[in-house]
């Protein structure tokens, strides 16, 4: 049977074009620039009632009183990256989040090609004299890091950093995603609690402490989307964890 061309009315073509455009936009919306799936139903609040956010200068000026009023319990604030970078909003974010009554943690973006002790010094200089309620988070992920560093080299520099920070009495937590878990931590002894980034329910064997479940959360007091996290436990577990962390410092 030969092909016969079909003539469609302009309104029909417009509908088809709109559908194609919508599918393209939808595909873009459900992945971030790290290739992560952004579709997440989120945690069951009856099981995981404690909610937090993580922020950096990228999030702009945050109204932390509004954040607290929106039932947010804690905030992880970016402090540093590598050996020299300091987040320009860290001091202000820390001051205002503390004033609003949020429990505060800080995070450092780990650079694969930079000596660990230099990264530790950068972080410790930034947080000196400040009360930190949660463990210091070391963000270990491939995104924006060089891909020519061996696993052994990365882990050696990470060990150098964590050892130095522990000498100063701070508890630690490791943040990573599925790729980071597979490449750098699979089969390794678990020394620190895990803050896992995944947009589906974490696997039971991960024994995670914090779960970053979306990059596209909406929280009062923040313009645009924000990363949203949950704690693995109920409010009694949360209080016990905070008490244990306070006793370590």
Secondary structure, DSSP 8 states (H G I E B T S, - for coil): ---------HHHHHHHHHHHHHHHHHHHHTB-TT--B-------TTT---EEEEE-GGG-S--HHHHHHTT--EEEEEEEETTTEE-TTHHHHHHHHHHHT-EEEEEEE--TTS-HHHHHHHHHHHHTT----S-EEEE--STTS-S-S-HHHHHHHHHHHHHHHHHTT--EEEEEEHHHIIIIITTS---SEEEEE-SS---GGG--SEEEEEEEE--TT-SS-EEEEEESS-HHHHHHHHHHHHHH-
